[in-house]
Structures are given as structure tokens and as C-alpha cells.
Amino acid sequence: MKKPFKRGMLHGLPIALGYFSVSFGFGIVAMQSGLKVIEAVIISLTNLTSAGQAMGVAIIAAGGTLLEMAATQLVINLRYALMAISLSQKLDDSFTTPHRLLAAYGITDEIFAVAAAQDCKLVPSYMYGMISVAAVGWVGGTLAGSVANMLLPVSLTAAMGIMLYGMFIAIIIPPAKANRKMLCVILIAAALSCIFKYLLPAVSVGFAIIISAIVASVIGALLFPIDEEKEETAK
């Protein structure tokens, strides 16, 4: 059996390849928003969050405040805390607090999915192997996209810049097709976002995202409450 670190690297390789193409688009978007190459790379190196980074760059470009940035990142990235709590049930005893803090840096949707699918306890070296490879893919793609934005024609980089948003669409389409309730919540959020964009432009980008997400979630909870009795029966 392969050593945990090497096994983690092998499991992280497909994630890294996917990250490279998506972060390539982020690199282009960051440069088009006025950031420097080194700034875009540092953002990717310290965040590893596609949606959070995209919204963060939009707030920076719009001249938003630090409070707005912090609140937006909290709303967008709160799911990672829930993923980390879920993974804590699968951690080996060797996962001390320092190891938990280090591994938390790399908890993303894809890494969570792969880690959660393992049929054995998770050890630090396995997580580090997977996270390190995935991070290289994400940061490398950002660097490549940033440099490409300076070398390629504007018409081409403008087209390639939509890759990041294409990923967001690809994420929401399958669950929306399978669940009409989720589709309804997505449409509510999209409608609210359009209202802020075209009818209430005075509201900053960050707060528009926060309000749209929270209001859509509350409406969805009120319209489609979870039947706890059915949930218990299903268990």
C-alpha cells in the first residue's frame, strides 16, 4: 500500500488539473480588474476559494471596504467550516490541533469530497499530500492566466476570462435540474442580484451579494421547510 503522502498526492492530481483551468480564468479576471501578477498569485496562495476570490476581486475593483470584504467572505466561505466539522469525524488520533489548523487551509469542495470518500481514517500526511498538489494547480493556473493576460490579444483573454464563471454555472445546473426547490432558490438569488445591479446600483457589490444570498436562503427555508419526521424516517 502506498504511503499516505504519496497516496494523497495521487488523489490530488485530478483536482489540481481541474483547478489549473479554473484558476487560469481567475488570473485573467484579476489582471483585468487592475491587480498585479504577484497580487493575484498571493490571493490564490492564501485563499484557495474560487467564489470567494472572484467576489473579493470584484469588491477590490469597486473600491469596497474591509468590512464589506470580510462579511462577503464569511457568507461565501462558511460552508468550508461545515465541511471541516464533518471531516473531523474521520480524523486519525495523530491529527493534533496544529495539524488540524494546517489542514483547514486546504479544505475545499473537491478535497472534502475526496477525503470524505476514503474508507479509512485520515492522517495528516495524506491530507498534506492532496492539499499540496491541489494548491500547486490552483496557484500555477493563476500565474499562467495572469501572464497570458499580458501576452494574448484582448479579444482572446476576454473570452477566456469567463471560464471561472462557467465553473459556477456548471456547479449549480445539475442540482437545480434534479431539485426544483433548489432551482427556485437559485432563481430568487439571481433575480435579487439583477435588481441590485440595474435598479439599485448604489448598493455595493459585496453587500448586494450578501443580501441576495441571505434573503434567497431565508425565502427558501420558509417556502420549503425540511420535514424532520421524514428525515428521521429516512435515517
C-alpha positions in Angstrom: 0.0 0.0 0.0 1.3 3.5 -0.9 2.5 5.8 1.8 -0.2 8.3 2.9 1.5 11.4 1.5 2.1 9.8 -1.9 -1.5 8.4 -2.0 -2.7 11.9 -1.1 -0.7 13.4 -4.0 -2.1 10.9 -6.5 -5.7 11.7 -5.3 -5.0 15.4 -5.5 -3.6 15.3 -9.1 -7.1 15.3 -10.8 -8.1 18.1 -8.5 -5.0 20.1 -9.5 -5.7 19.6 -13.2 -9.2 20.9 -12.8 -8.1 23.8 -10.6 -5.5 24.9 -13.1 -8.1 25.5 -15.8 -10.4 27.4 -13.5 -7.7 29.5 -11.8 -6.4 30.4 -15.2 -9.6 32.3 -15.7 -9.3 33.9 -12.3 -5.8 35.1 -13.2 -7.2 36.8 -16.2 -10.1 38.3 -14.3 -7.7 39.6 -11.6 -5.5 41.3 -14.1 -8.4 42.8 -15.9 -9.6 44.2 -12.5 -6.3 46.1 -12.1 -4.3 43.7 -9.9 -0.7 42.9 -10.5 0.6 39.3 -11.2 2.1 39.0 -7.8 -1.1 40.2 -6.1 -3.2 37.7 -8.0 -0.8 34.8 -7.1 -0.7 35.8 -3.4 -4.5 35.9 -3.3 -4.7 32.3 -4.7 -1.9 31.1 -2.5 -3.6 32.3 0.7 -7.3 31.6 -0.1 -8.0 28.5 -2.3 -11.6 29.6 -2.8 -12.8 30.3 -6.3 -16.1 32.0 -5.5 -14.5 33.9 -2.6 -11.6 35.1 -4.7 -13.8 36.2 -7.6 -16.1 38.2 -5.3 -13.1 39.6 -3.4 -11.5 40.9 -6.7 -14.9 42.4 -7.6 -15.0 44.2 -4.3 -11.4 45.4 -4.6 -12.1 46.7 -8.2 -15.2 48.5 -6.9 -13.3 50.1 -4.0 -15.2 48.3 -1.3 -14.4 48.5 2.4 -12.7 45.9 4.6 -15.9 45.3 6.5 -17.7 44.6 3.2 -14.9 42.2 2.2 -14.9 40.4 5.5 -18.7 40.0 5.5 -18.8 38.7 2.0 -16.1 36.2 2.5 -17.8 34.9 5.7 -21.1 34.3 3.8 -19.5 32.7 0.8 -16.9 30.5 2.6 -18.9 29.5 5.7 -19.6 26.1 4.0 -15.9 25.2 4.4 -16.3 25.3 8.2 -19.2 22.9 7.9 -17.1 20.6 5.7 -14.2 20.7 8.2 -16.6 19.8 11.1 -17.8 16.8 9.0 -14.3 15.6 8.2 -13.3 15.9 11.9 -15.3 12.6 12.4 -12.9 10.8 10.1 -9.6 12.1 11.5 -7.0 9.8 13.0 -5.8 10.3 16.5 -2.5 11.7 15.1 -4.4 14.7 13.9 -3.4 17.1 16.7 -4.6 20.7 16.9 -1.7 22.1 14.9 -2.3 19.5 12.2 -6.0 20.4 12.1 -5.2 24.1 11.7 -2.8 23.4 8.8 -5.2 21.0 7.1 -8.1 23.5 7.4 -6.2 25.8 5.0 -6.8 23.3 2.2 -10.4 22.3 2.8 -12.2 22.9 -0.5 -15.3 21.3 -2.1 -13.3 18.9 -4.1 -10.8 18.0 -1.4 -13.6 17.5 1.1 -15.4 15.1 -1.4 -12.3 13.0 -2.0 -11.3 12.9 1.7 -14.9 12.1 2.8 -15.0 9.2 0.4 -12.0 7.4 1.9 -12.9 4.2 3.8 -10.1 4.6 6.4 -9.2 7.2 9.0 -7.5 10.3 7.6 -3.9 11.0 8.7 -2.1 14.4 8.4 0.4 13.2 5.7 -2.5 12.1 3.4 -4.2 15.4 3.7 -1.0 17.3 3.2 -0.2 15.4 0.0 -3.6 16.0 -1.5 -3.7 19.7 -0.5 -0.1 20.5 -1.7 -0.8 19.2 -5.2 -4.1 20.9 -5.4 -2.7 24.2 -4.2 0.1 24.0 -6.8 -2.5 23.5 -9.5 -4.6 26.4 -8.3 -1.7 28.9 -7.8 0.0 27.7 -11.1 -3.2 28.3 -13.0 -3.5 31.8 -11.6 0.1 32.6 -12.5 -0.4 31.3 -16.1 -3.6 33.2 -16.5 -2.1 36.4 -15.2 0.8 36.2 -17.6 -1.4 35.1 -20.5 -3.5 38.2 -20.0 -0.4 40.4 -20.7 0.7 38.4 -23.8 -2.5 37.3 -25.5 -4.9 39.6 -27.6 -7.6 41.3 -25.6 -10.3 39.6 -27.6 -9.0 36.2 -26.6 -8.4 37.0 -22.9 -11.9 38.5 -22.7 -13.3 35.2 -23.9 -11.1 33.1 -21.6 -12.0 35.2 -18.6 -15.5 33.6 -18.5 -14.0 30.2 -17.6 -14.3 31.0 -13.9 -18.0 31.9 -14.2 -18.6 28.8 -16.4 -17.4 26.7 -13.5 -20.0 28.3 -11.2 -22.8 27.6 -13.7 -21.6 24.0 -14.0 -21.8 23.6 -10.3 -25.4 24.8 -9.9 -27.0 23.3 -13.0 -27.0 19.6 -12.0 -28.6 20.1 -8.6 -31.0 22.7 -10.0 -32.2 20.2 -12.6 -32.6 17.5 -10.0 -34.3 19.6 -7.3 -36.9 22.3 -8.2 -36.8 23.7 -4.7 -33.1 24.4 -5.2 -33.8 25.9 -8.6 -36.3 28.2 -7.1 -33.8 29.5 -4.5 -31.2 30.0 -7.2 -33.7 32.0 -9.4 -34.6 34.1 -6.4 -30.9 34.9 -5.7 -30.4 35.7 -9.4 -33.4 38.0 -9.5 -32.3 39.9 -6.4 -28.8 40.2 -7.9 -30.2 41.7 -11.1 -32.3 44.1 -9.0 -29.3 45.4 -7.2 -27.3 45.6 -10.5 -29.8 47.5 -12.5 -32.3 49.2 -10.1 -30.2 49.7 -7.0 -26.6 50.4 -8.3 -25.9 52.5 -5.2 -25.6 49.3 -3.2 -22.0 48.0 -3.3 -21.2 44.6 -4.9 -20.2 43.0 -1.7 -23.4 43.9 0.2 -25.5 43.1 -2.8 -24.1 39.5 -2.8 -24.6 39.2 1.0 -28.2 40.4 0.9 -29.1 38.3 -2.1 -27.7 35.1 -0.6 -29.3 35.6 2.8 -32.7 36.7 1.5 -32.9 33.8 -1.0 -31.9 31.3 1.7 -34.5 32.7 4.1 -37.2 32.6 1.5 -36.2 29.1 0.5 -36.3 27.9 4.2 -39.8 29.5 4.6 -41.2 28.1 1.3 -39.6 24.6 1.6 -39.1 23.7 5.2 -37.5 20.4 5.9 -39.9 17.7 7.2 -38.0 16.5 10.3 -40.2 13.4 10.7 -39.4 12.3 7.1 -35.7 12.9 7.7 -35.8 10.7 10.8 -37.7 8.0 9.0 -35.2 8.1 6.1 -32.4 7.5 8.6 
